[in-house]
């Protein structure tokens, strides 16, 4: 009968590194197999159905004698119960591989969610913003985690991550306190990804990124940290001066800004405007639903000032856009060039702020109904029921508003002259 292995004997055998197999007399079938000074492993030999089998139990350098004996006895107990330990081990590995194949990381779930939702985004910018914010702030922490394992603690790690400071030695604060609005958007997008994964069956349970009655108990409200600030806009009385400064420039970016101001369009709607969307006969610009925030086609009445602007634009052969890029053939101007043109015109407001100029001017200087003003801005007005019954777009009345706006913004006020805009009678505004 073989002598039981000892810790001292095993140490000598490993240091010597002489190839050989050494049977343990304490547990039947347990062997120490030495291949060299750096390679040695434990083996359990057993018979099942008259077939001799060998089962590895780990490296002799990593697994102690006591631990390997305990495991060998456990495998012997399985054999006594009619269970082949090797077949059980293989079945466990197969199940693990199957589970791994079904595993979805947060990154994979986020990308799948983004792809599924992409057709519904109002613009490519919004689609990119969704995934880019997760890429920057969430993926470094959650990206490799199983979506089913993401919990409250992981969400808080994202929202409370430390940000670097631009000043050496200073505290940059946390994402939630230093970039609150961005942080809340990241939280909302994480919540959406988790909801998506739950519906897909990739996880279960409550959403740990939800705000109401959950994270609001441990984080300060975003609006309390960063109160809402409207986009900066110039007073409407100063718009004619801005228009005059832009008119003095002949570059496409300045002309695009004039077009945006005259039509009260959103930036994305105007940047990609094409000539085939312009109907000079009816004096209308048909913005397709794919480029509208509300995903509904929008007819914009074109004032004489807009028609004159369009007639003055330079056209590039093969380029479908109204406002062509001066650098890239076949492309349209980009947002950054519009911002530069606006700053060159001496205006520090935002481009989107000119839409509020129209609204404020129309409310204070005309008697057009709110419905006409809001629909001129392509805003959804009223309830779903009201919109279901409102089939027209009141373009005749909107045309009168936009023509009056066109005259106002292209007629610079003299110094110290009060802004006086003729108001329609009630009958005319109806």
Secondary structure, DSSP 8 states (H G I E B T S, - for coil): ------HHHHHHHHHH---EEEE-SSSTTEEEEE-SSS-EEEEEEEEETTEEEEEEEEETTTS-HHHHHHHHHHHHHHHHTT--HHHHHHHHHHHHHHHHHH--BHHHHHHHHHHHHGGG-SSHHHHHHHHHHIIIIIHHHHTTSBGGG--HHHHHHHHT-B---SSTTS---BHHHHSHHHHHHHHHHHHHHHHHHHHTTS--S--TT-TTTTGGGTS--HHHHS---------GGGHHHHHHHHHT--SHHHHHHHHHHHHT--HHHHHT-BGGGEETTTTEEEE-GGGSTTSS-EEEE--HHHHHHHHH----TT--BSSB-SSSTT-B--HHHHHHHHHHTT--S-STHHHHHHHHHHHHH----HHHHHHHTT---S-HHHHHH-----HHHHHHHHHHHHHHHTS---TT---------HHHH-
